[in-house]
């Protein structure tokens, strides 16, 4: 997935940014069977925000998200909050999952 520049939002403290363009991410999710139950293996992904300009101490800040619980055969959207490292910020995002055919 690739991002781009964002402009500061209108948050009360002036430290918000908003990204209006969708960002696509394709990943493989694997299943396993345990005690007769099929489950998806964890699919941990790191989301990184790069801060340019300003007085930010950290120029790259990451947060982790397990995508497996959000995988679905039918198109499904979920609103999530992903805390970034050291409490620097929180990413609020809408994750839309769609199962793709094999070989794409």
DSSP file (Angstrom, degrees, kcal/mol; ACC not computed):
  #  RESIDUE AA STRUCTURE BP1 BP2  ACC     N-H-->O    O-->H-N    N-H-->O    O-->H-N    TCO  KAPPA ALPHA  PHI   PSI    X-CA   Y-CA   Z-CA
    1    1 A X              0   0    0      0, 0.0     2,-0.4     0, 0.0    24,-0.1   0.000 360.0 360.0 360.0 144.9    0.0    0.0    0.0
    2    2 A X        -     0   0    0     22,-0.3    22,-0.2     1,-0.0     2,-0.1  -0.951 360.0-172.6-127.9 146.5    1.2    3.5   -0.8
    3    3 A X        -     0   0    0     -2,-0.4     2,-0.3    20,-0.1    46,-0.0  -0.201   3.4-159.8-115.8-152.3    0.2    6.8    0.7
    4    4 A X        -     0   0    0     -2,-0.1     2,-0.2     0, 0.0    -1,-0.0  -0.909  40.2 -40.1-171.3-166.0    0.9   10.4    0.0
    5    5 A X        -     0   0    0     -2,-0.3     2,-0.3    14,-0.0     0, 0.0  -0.471  48.5-167.9 -78.4 147.2    0.8   13.9    1.5
    6    6 A X        -     0   0    0     -2,-0.2     2,-0.3    13,-0.1    13,-0.1  -0.931  16.2-126.7-128.7 157.0   -2.1   15.0    3.7
    7    7 A X  E     -A   18   0A   0     11,-0.6    11,-1.2    -2,-0.3     2,-0.0  -0.748  37.0 -92.0-101.6 151.7   -3.0   18.4    5.0
    8    8 A X  E     -A   17   0A   0     -2,-0.3     9,-0.3     9,-0.2     7,-0.1  -0.344  45.9-137.1 -60.4 139.2   -3.6   19.2    8.6
    9    9 A X        -     0   0    0      7,-3.3     7,-0.3     1,-0.0    -1,-0.1  -0.081  24.3 -95.5 -88.0-169.3   -7.2   18.9    9.6
   10   10 A X        +     0   0    0      5,-0.1     7,-0.1     3,-0.0    -2,-0.0  -0.102  64.1 150.6-102.6  34.6   -9.5   21.0   11.7
   11   11 A X    >   -     0   0    0      1,-0.1     3,-1.3     5,-0.1     5,-0.1  -0.276  59.9-110.4 -64.7 155.4   -9.0   19.2   15.0
   12   12 A X  T 3  S+     0   0    0      1,-0.3    -1,-0.1     2,-0.1    -2,-0.0   0.849 120.1  40.6 -57.2 -37.5   -9.3   21.3   18.2
   13   13 A X  T 3  S-     0   0    0      1,-0.0    -1,-0.3     0, 0.0    -2,-0.1   0.469 108.5-123.6 -93.2  -0.3   -5.5   21.0   18.9
   14   14 A X  S <  S+     0   0    0     -3,-1.3    -2,-0.1     1,-0.1    -6,-0.0   0.606  82.2 110.3  74.3  11.2   -4.5   21.4   15.2
   15   15 A X        +     0   0    0     -7,-0.1     2,-0.3     2,-0.0    -1,-0.1  -0.083  47.9 106.4-111.2  34.8   -2.6   18.1   15.2
   16   16 A X        -     0   0    0     -7,-0.3    -7,-3.3    -5,-0.1     2,-0.3  -0.799  44.3-167.9-111.6 154.4   -4.9   16.1   12.9
   17   17 A X  E     -A    8   0A   0     -2,-0.3     2,-0.4    -9,-0.3    -9,-0.2  -0.979   7.4-153.7-136.1 150.6   -4.5   15.0    9.3
   18   18 A X  E     -A    7   0A   0    -11,-1.2   -11,-0.6    -2,-0.3     2,-0.6  -0.987   4.9-162.2-131.0 135.0   -7.1   13.5    7.0
   19   19 A X        +     0   0    0     -2,-0.4   -13,-0.1   -13,-0.1    -2,-0.0  -0.964  10.2 176.4-116.6 114.1   -6.6   11.2    4.0
   20   20 A X        +     0   0    0     -2,-0.6     2,-0.3     2,-0.1    -1,-0.1   0.653  54.5  85.8 -95.8 -17.1   -9.6   11.1    1.7
   21   21 A X  S    S-     0   0    0      1,-0.1     2,-0.1     0, 0.0    -2,-0.0  -0.673  84.6-112.1 -85.7 137.2   -8.2    8.8   -1.0
   22   22 A X        -     0   0    0     -2,-0.3     2,-0.5     1,-0.0    -2,-0.1  -0.388  24.2-150.2 -66.6 144.9   -8.6    5.1   -0.5
   23   23 A X        -     0   0    0     -2,-0.1     2,-0.3   -22,-0.1   -20,-0.1  -0.976  12.5-144.9-115.3 128.2   -5.4    3.1    0.0
   24   24 A X        -     0   0    0     -2,-0.5     2,-0.4   -22,-0.2   -22,-0.3  -0.724  16.7-178.0 -99.0 144.2   -5.4   -0.5   -1.2
   25   25 A X        -     0   0    0     -2,-0.3     2,-0.5   -24,-0.1    -2,-0.0  -0.983   6.6-165.3-139.4 124.2   -3.6   -3.4    0.4
   26   26 A X        +     0   0    0     -2,-0.4     2,-0.3     2,-0.0    -2,-0.0  -0.935  20.1 160.0-110.1 134.0   -3.6   -7.0   -0.9
   27   27 A X        -     0   0    0     -2,-0.5     2,-0.4    40,-0.0    -2,-0.0  -0.976  37.4-114.5-147.7 160.8   -2.4   -9.8    1.4
   28   28 A X        -     0   0    0     -2,-0.3     2,-0.4     2,-0.0    -2,-0.0  -0.809  23.9-162.1 -97.1 137.7   -2.7  -13.5    1.7
   29   29 A X        -     0   0    0     -2,-0.4     2,-0.3    38,-0.0    13,-0.1  -0.984   8.4-154.9-120.6 131.0   -4.6  -15.0    4.7
   30   30 A X        -     0   0    0     -2,-0.4    11,-3.9    11,-0.2     2,-0.3  -0.793   2.6-148.3-109.4 147.6   -4.0  -18.7    5.6
   31   31 A X  E     -B   40   0B   0     -2,-0.3     2,-0.3     9,-0.3     9,-0.2  -0.764  11.5-174.3-111.1 158.7   -6.3  -21.0    7.4
   32   32 A X  E     -B   39   0B   0      7,-2.7     7,-2.7    -2,-0.3     2,-0.5  -0.957  21.0-127.4-143.2 161.9   -5.6  -23.9    9.8
   33   33 A X  E     +B   38   0B   0     -2,-0.3     2,-0.4     5,-0.2     5,-0.2  -0.959  26.5 174.0-116.3 127.9   -7.7  -26.5   11.5
   34   34 A X  E >  S-B   37   0B   0      3,-2.6     3,-1.9    -2,-0.5    -2,-0.0  -0.989  72.6 -11.7-135.1 124.0   -7.5  -27.1   15.2
   35   35 A X  T 3  S-     0   0    0     -2,-0.4    -1,-0.1     1,-0.3     3,-0.1   0.857 129.3 -55.1  55.5  37.7   -9.8  -29.4   17.1
   36   36 A X  T 3  S+     0   0    0      1,-0.2     2,-0.5     0, 0.0    -1,-0.3   0.482 115.3 115.7  78.4   2.0  -12.0  -29.7   14.0
   37   37 A X  E <   -B   34   0B   0     -3,-1.9    -3,-2.6     2,-0.0     2,-0.4  -0.904  59.8-139.3-108.8 129.9  -12.5  -25.9   13.8
   38   38 A X  E     +B   33   0B   0     -2,-0.5     2,-0.3    -5,-0.2    -5,-0.2  -0.708  31.1 168.4 -83.6 135.0  -11.2  -23.9   10.9
   39   39 A X  E     -B   32   0B   0     -7,-2.7    -7,-2.7    -2,-0.4     2,-0.4  -0.973  35.0-109.2-142.6 157.9   -9.6  -20.6   11.8
   40   40 A X  E     -B   31   0B   0     -2,-0.3    -9,-0.3    -9,-0.2     2,-0.1  -0.705  33.0-120.6 -88.7 137.5   -7.5  -17.9   10.1
   41   41 A X        -     0   0    0    -11,-3.9   -11,-0.2    -2,-0.4    27,-0.1  -0.444  43.7 -87.6 -69.8 148.4   -3.9  -17.6   11.0
   42   42 A X        -     0   0    0     -2,-0.1     2,-0.3     1,-0.1   -12,-0.1  -0.276  36.5-163.0 -56.6 143.0   -2.9  -14.1   12.3
   43   43 A X        -     0   0    0     -3,-0.1    24,-2.6   -14,-0.1     2,-0.2  -0.694  12.1-167.9-129.4  77.0   -1.9  -11.7    9.6
   44   44 A X  E     -C   66   0C   0     -2,-0.3     2,-0.4    22,-0.2    22,-0.2  -0.479   7.2-178.2 -73.1 134.1   -0.1   -8.9   11.4
   45   45 A X  E     -C   65   0C   0     20,-2.7    20,-2.4    -2,-0.2     2,-0.5  -0.985  19.7-137.8-133.3 142.1    0.6   -5.8    9.4
   46   46 A X  E     -C   64   0C   0     -2,-0.4     2,-0.5    18,-0.2    18,-0.2  -0.860  10.7-158.1-100.6 134.4    2.4   -2.6   10.3
   47   47 A X  E     -C   63   0C   0     16,-3.3    16,-2.2    -2,-0.5     2,-0.4  -0.957  13.3-163.4-109.6 126.7    1.0    0.8    9.3
   48   48 A X  E     -C   62   0C   0     -2,-0.5     2,-0.5    14,-0.2    14,-0.2  -0.935   9.5-162.1-119.0 133.5    3.6    3.6    9.2
   49   49 A X  E     -C   61   0C   0     12,-3.2    12,-2.8    -2,-0.4     2,-0.5  -0.947  10.0-152.6-110.2 128.8    2.9    7.3    9.1
   50   50 A X  E     -C   60   0C   0     -2,-0.5     2,-0.5    10,-0.2    10,-0.2  -0.907   7.9-152.2-104.0 126.3    5.8    9.5    8.0
   51   51 A X        -     0   0    0      8,-3.1     2,-0.4    -2,-0.5    -2,-0.0  -0.853  11.1-169.1-100.2 124.2    5.7   13.1    9.4
   52   52 A X        -     0   0    0     -2,-0.5    -2,-0.0     0, 0.0     7,-0.0  -0.941  52.9  -8.1-114.8 136.2    7.3   15.8    7.3
   53   53 A X  S >  S+     0   0    0     -2,-0.4     3,-0.6     1,-0.2    -2,-0.0  -0.168  90.5  80.3  76.2-174.9    8.0   19.3    8.6
   54   54 A X  T 3  S-     0   0    0      1,-0.2    -1,-0.2    -3,-0.0    -3,-0.0  -0.104  97.6 -67.4  70.4-171.9    6.8   20.6   11.9
   55   55 A X  T 3  S+     0   0    0      3,-0.0    -1,-0.2     0, 0.0     2,-0.1  -0.004  74.1 150.0-106.9  27.4    8.5   19.9   15.2
   56   56 A X    <   -     0   0    0     -3,-0.6    -3,-0.1     1,-0.1     3,-0.0  -0.390  39.3-151.6 -65.0 134.9    7.7   16.2   15.4
   57   57 A X  S    S+     0   0    0      1,-0.1     2,-0.5    -2,-0.1    -1,-0.1   0.911  85.6  47.9 -71.8 -43.0   10.3   14.2   17.4
   58   58 A X        -     0   0    0      1,-0.1    -1,-0.1    -3,-0.0     3,-0.1  -0.859  63.2-168.4-102.0 131.1    9.7   11.0   15.5
   59   59 A X  S    S+     0   0    0     -2,-0.5    -8,-3.1     1,-0.2     2,-0.4   0.704  80.6  38.5 -91.2 -21.5    9.6   11.2   11.7
   60   60 A X  E     -C   50   0C   0    -10,-0.2     2,-0.4     2,-0.0    -1,-0.2  -0.995  68.6-178.3-129.9 128.0    8.1    7.7   11.2
   61   61 A X  E     -C   49   0C   0    -12,-2.8   -12,-3.2    -2,-0.4     2,-0.3  -0.989   7.9-164.3-128.1 131.8    5.5    6.3   13.5
   62   62 A X  E     -C   48   0C   0     -2,-0.4    23,-2.7   -14,-0.2     2,-0.3  -0.822  10.7-174.8-119.4 155.6    4.1    2.7   13.2
   63   63 A X  E     -C   47   0C   0    -16,-2.2   -16,-3.3    -2,-0.3     2,-0.3  -0.971  20.9-129.3-140.3 154.2    1.2    0.8   14.6
   64   64 A X  E     -C   46   0C   0     19,-0.4     2,-0.3    -2,-0.3   -18,-0.2  -0.802  21.1-179.8-111.5 149.8    0.3   -2.9   14.2
   65   65 A X  E     -C   45   0C   0    -20,-2.4   -20,-2.7    -2,-0.3     2,-0.7  -0.988  24.9-137.0-147.6 132.4   -3.0   -4.5   13.1
   66   66 A X  E     -C   44   0C   0     -2,-0.3     3,-0.3   -22,-0.2   -22,-0.2  -0.846  17.4-171.2 -89.9 114.3   -4.0   -8.1   12.7
   67   67 A X    >   +     0   0    0    -24,-2.6     3,-1.5    -2,-0.7     4,-0.4   0.691  67.0  83.7 -79.9 -19.4   -6.0   -8.3    9.4
   68   68 A X  G >  S+     0   0    0      1,-0.3     3,-1.6     2,-0.2    -1,-0.2   0.875  84.8  55.0 -56.6 -44.1   -7.2  -11.9    9.8
   69   69 A X  G 3  S+     0   0    0     -3,-0.3    -1,-0.3     1,-0.3    -2,-0.1   0.695 109.0  50.9 -64.8 -14.2  -10.2  -11.1   12.0
   70   70 A X  G <  S+     0   0    0     -3,-1.5    -1,-0.3    -4,-0.2     2,-0.2   0.434  81.8 113.2-102.4  -1.0  -11.4   -8.7    9.4
   71   71 A X    <   +     0   0    0     -3,-1.6     2,-0.3    -4,-0.4     3,-0.1  -0.524  42.1 169.4 -72.9 137.4  -11.2  -11.1    6.4
   72   72 A X        -     0   0    0     -2,-0.2    27,-0.5     1,-0.1     4,-0.1  -0.997  44.2-136.6-151.1 144.2  -14.6  -12.0    5.0
   73   73 A X  S    S+     0   0    0     -2,-0.3    26,-0.4    25,-0.1     2,-0.3   0.830  98.1  56.2 -69.0 -31.8  -16.0  -13.8    1.9
   74   74 A X  S    S-     0   0    0     24,-0.1     2,-0.1     1,-0.1    23,-0.1  -0.740 109.4 -89.6 -99.4 151.4  -18.5  -11.0    1.6
   75   75 A X        +     0   0    0     -2,-0.3     2,-0.4    23,-0.1    23,-0.2  -0.396  57.3 175.8 -60.6 126.3  -17.6   -7.4    1.3
   76   76 A X  E     -D   97   0D   0     21,-2.0    21,-3.1    -2,-0.1     2,-0.4  -0.999  19.4-156.9-140.9 135.9  -17.4   -6.0    4.8
   77   77 A X  E     -D   96   0D   0     -2,-0.4     2,-0.4    19,-0.2    19,-0.2  -0.925  11.1-178.7-116.3 142.0  -16.4   -2.7    6.3
   78   78 A X  E     -D   95   0D   0     17,-2.4    17,-3.1    -2,-0.4     2,-0.5  -0.999  23.7-134.3-137.7 137.1  -15.2   -2.0    9.8
   79   79 A X  E     -D   94   0D   0     -2,-0.4     2,-0.3    15,-0.2    15,-0.2  -0.828  35.5-179.8 -91.5 127.8  -14.2    1.2   11.6
   80   80 A X  E     -D   93   0D   0     13,-3.2    13,-2.5    -2,-0.5     2,-0.4  -0.874  27.5-148.5-128.1 156.9  -11.0    0.7   13.5
   81   81 A X  E     -D   92   0D   0     -2,-0.3     2,-0.6    11,-0.2    11,-0.2  -0.997  15.6-167.8-123.0 124.1   -8.6    2.7   15.7
   82   82 A X  E     -D   91   0D   0      9,-3.1     9,-3.0    -2,-0.4     2,-0.2  -0.941  15.3-140.2-115.4 110.8   -5.0    1.7   15.6
   83   83 A X  E     -D   90   0D   0     -2,-0.6   -19,-0.4     7,-0.2     7,-0.2  -0.476  18.3-136.4 -69.3 137.8   -2.7    3.2   18.3
   84   84 A X    >   -     0   0    0      5,-2.9     3,-1.3    -2,-0.2     4,-0.3  -0.544  39.3 -67.5 -91.4 162.4    0.7    4.3   17.0
   85   85 A X  G >  S+     0   0    0    -23,-2.7     3,-1.9     1,-0.2    -1,-0.2  -0.065 114.5   5.0 -52.4 142.6    4.0    3.6   18.9
   86   86 A X  G 3  S-     0   0    0      1,-0.3    -1,-0.2     2,-0.1    -2,-0.0   0.714 122.6 -73.5  56.9  26.9    4.7    5.3   22.2
   87   87 A X  G <  S+     0   0    0     -3,-1.3    -1,-0.3     2,-0.1    -2,-0.2   0.734  91.0 143.0  65.9  22.0    1.2    6.8   22.3
   88   88 A X  S <  S-     0   0    0     -3,-1.9     2,-0.3    -4,-0.3    -2,-0.1   0.850  70.2 -41.0 -64.8 -35.1    2.2    9.3   19.6
   89   89 A X        -     0   0    0     -5,-0.2    -5,-2.9    -4,-0.1     2,-0.4  -0.958  54.5-110.9-173.6 179.1   -1.2    9.3   17.9
   90   90 A X  E     -D   83   0D   0     -2,-0.3     2,-0.6    -7,-0.2    -7,-0.2  -1.000  18.7-139.5-133.0 133.6   -4.1    7.0   16.8
   91   91 A X  E     -D   82   0D   0     -9,-3.0    -9,-3.1    -2,-0.4     2,-0.6  -0.823  14.5-162.7 -89.5 125.9   -5.1    6.1   13.2
   92   92 A X  E     +D   81   0D   0     -2,-0.6     2,-0.3   -11,-0.2   -11,-0.2  -0.953  26.7 157.9-106.7 122.0   -8.8    6.1   12.8
   93   93 A X  E     -D   80   0D   0    -13,-2.5   -13,-3.2    -2,-0.6     2,-0.6  -0.951  43.9-127.5-144.8 160.7   -9.7    4.2    9.6
   94   94 A X  E     -D   79   0D   0     -2,-0.3     2,-0.6   -15,-0.2   -15,-0.2  -0.964  26.8-159.2-110.5 119.4  -12.4    2.3    7.8
   95   95 A X  E     -D   78   0D   0    -17,-3.1   -17,-2.4    -2,-0.6     2,-0.5  -0.873   4.7-167.2-101.9 122.8  -11.2   -1.1    6.6
   96   96 A X  E     -D   77   0D   0     -2,-0.6     2,-0.4   -19,-0.2   -19,-0.2  -0.954   7.6-161.9-112.3 125.4  -13.1   -2.7    3.8
   97   97 A X  E     +D   76   0D   0    -21,-3.1   -21,-2.0    -2,-0.5     2,-0.3  -0.866  13.6 172.0-110.1 137.4  -12.4   -6.4    3.2
   98   98 A X        -     0   0    0     -2,-0.4     2,-0.5   -23,-0.2   -25,-0.1  -0.979  31.8-124.9-143.6 132.1  -13.2   -8.4    0.1
   99   99 A X        -     0   0    0    -27,-0.5     2,-0.2   -26,-0.4   -24,-0.1  -0.638  28.9-152.3 -78.0 123.7  -12.1  -11.9   -0.7
  100  100 A X        -     0   0    0     -2,-0.5     3,-0.1     1,-0.1     2,-0.1  -0.643  21.8-100.9 -95.5 154.5  -10.2  -12.1   -4.0
  101  101 A X    >   -     0   0    0     -2,-0.2     3,-1.2     1,-0.1    -1,-0.1  -0.379  49.4 -90.4 -68.6 151.3  -10.0  -15.1   -6.3
  102  102 A X  T 3  S+     0   0    0      1,-0.2    -1,-0.1     2,-0.1     0, 0.0  -0.298 108.7  30.9 -60.2 144.2   -6.9  -17.1   -6.2
  103  103 A X  T 3         0   0    0     -3,-0.1    -1,-0.2     1,-0.0    -2,-0.1   0.494 360.0 360.0  87.3   4.5   -4.1  -16.2   -8.6
  104  104 A X    <         0   0    0     -3,-1.2    -2,-0.1    -4,-0.0    -3,-0.0   0.461 360.0 360.0 -88.0 360.0   -4.9  -12.4   -8.7
